[in-house]
Amino acid sequence: MTRVKNWLLLAIRFVRDIVLAVLGPAILDFPISNFATRSLPVRQALLVTDLVTSLIAFALGFLFFRMRRPPTSKWIWIPGVLWLAQGIISTGGHLPLWEISAGSSVFPDPVSFSNWATYTQPLLRTVFYSVGAVCSSRTNQPYQPQKREAG
């Protein structure tokens, strides 16, 4: 029974980390991405969005690992890579990774934009979340808040 409980807890932590890695940056980078899409050309705005979402995912992975030390945080890149592989297979071998910035037209077509949002963004978020967790694991001691004395 203990073995099943341990596997269940591990699975729950893994799902929690995936949700945090994918949705956390999506929520936190929205104001910056929204500003970038309104003030920059399309390709530059998408590159700024990639950069910002990657930095936020790294920070979330670093901070969450520093505070909680979940071992699953270092392995969240695997679902991101598997999601990209599934995307490559589903698009008939067409690589949807960064295809918008590599294209020659000023405005990306809807399929390329959809592939970028569906496959590139989650890949970046999961990979940089895991890199942040690994970097945090290589630093000093875990975060321990200071206790304040009353009075």
Buried (B, 14 or more C-beta within 10 A) or exposed (E): EEEEEEEEEEEEBBEBBBEBBBEBBBEBBEEBBEEBBEEBEBBEBBBBBBBBBBBBBBBBBBBBBBEBEBEBBBBBBBBBEEBBEEBBEEBEEEBBBBBBBEEEEEEBEEEBBEBBBBBBBBBBBBBBBBBBBBBBBEEEEEEEEEEEEEE
